[in-house]
C-alpha cells in the first residue's frame, strides 16, 4: 500500500503513514475514542476513505498541557527578565523598599514602573503563548512539544493539517473555553463524541493520537 497523501510505502495494517503521519484507510479496530470511516461512506466532519481516527481524550491532553505550560513559562521568564532590566523597570521597582510604611506616598515613578512591568509581562506572555501554539500546531509536527511527546497531533475536521491562521484561531478560542465555570470547556474533551474541547468545536479542529 501507498500513502494517499505523500505516496510513501505503508503496510496494509498501518493506521497512519510512518512518513507523514496521515491517517490511512484500514480495517476497523475496536479502540476507545475511535470512529471508523468506511472508504465509500462520507461522514460529517470526516473525509471518505480516511480510515479510522483515534481521538485524544482529556487526560492525555491534560498531561500535554502541563508539559507545554512548563516550556512556555521558561520562555516567558527568559524573555521578560532581560526586557525588564533593559527598560529600567526592575531598577525602579527596587525603590519599593524605600516606600514609607506609615502614611507615605509612593513615588509616581515607582507606580509607573509597576504598571509597566505588569503590562510588559502580560504582553510577553500573550506573544510567546500564541506563537508557541500556533507555530507548532501548524508545522510539520502538527503538535506542540507536549503533544508530540504523547504522540498527539492537531488536524481540521477532515484530518488534514491546519494553517498558522487556523491554529491562531484555535488558540484564541481558548479564551472562550476558559470563561466556562469549573473548566467544563476543557473537560468536554473527555466526553464529547470526537473528544473536542469547546475551542476545538469553535475552531473546527480535532486532536488525534497516533
C-alpha positions, 0 to 999 in steps of 0.5 A, a space after each residue: 500500500 501507498 500513502 494517499 497523501 505523500 505516496 510513501 510505502 505503508 503496510 496494509 495494517 498501518 493506521 497512519 503513514 510512518 512518513 507523514 503521519 496521515 491517517 490511512 484507510 484500514 480495517 476497523 479496530 475496536 479502540 476507545 475514542 475511535 470512529 471508523 470511516 468506511 472508504 465509500 461512506 462520507 461522514 460529517 466532519 470526516 473525509 471518505 476513505 480516511 480510515 479510522 481516527 483515534 481521538 485524544 481524550 482529556 487526560 492525555 491532553 491534560 498531561 500535554 498541557 502541563 508539559 507545554 505550560 512548563 516550556 512556555 513559562 521558561 520562555 516567558 521568564 527568559 524573555 521578560 527578565 532581560 526586557 525588564 532590566 533593559 527598560 529600567 523597570 526592575 531598577 525602579 521597582 527596587 525603590 519599593 523598599 524605600 516606600 514609607 510604611 506609615 502614611 507615605 506616598 509612593 513615588 509616581 515613578 515607582 507606580 509607573 514602573 509597576 504598571 509597566 512591568 505588569 503590562 510588559 509581562 502580560 504582553 510577553 506572555 500573550 506573544 510567546 503563548 500564541 506563537 508557541 501554539 500556533 507555530 507548532 500546531 501548524 508545522 510539520 509536527 502538527 503538535 506542540 512539544 507536549 503533544 508530540 511527546 504523547 504522540 498527539 497531533 492537531 488536524 481540521 475536521 477532515 484530518 488534514 493539517 491546519 494553517 498558522 491562521 487556523 491554529 491562531 484561531 484555535 488558540 484564541 478560542 481558548 479564551 472562550 473555553 476558559 470563561 466556562 465555570 469549573 473548566 467544563 470547556 476543557 473537560 468536554 474533551 473527555 466526553 464529547 463524541 470526537 473528544 473536542 474541547 469547546 475551542 476545538 468545536 469553535 475552531 473546527 479542529 480535532 486532536 488525534 493520537 497516533 
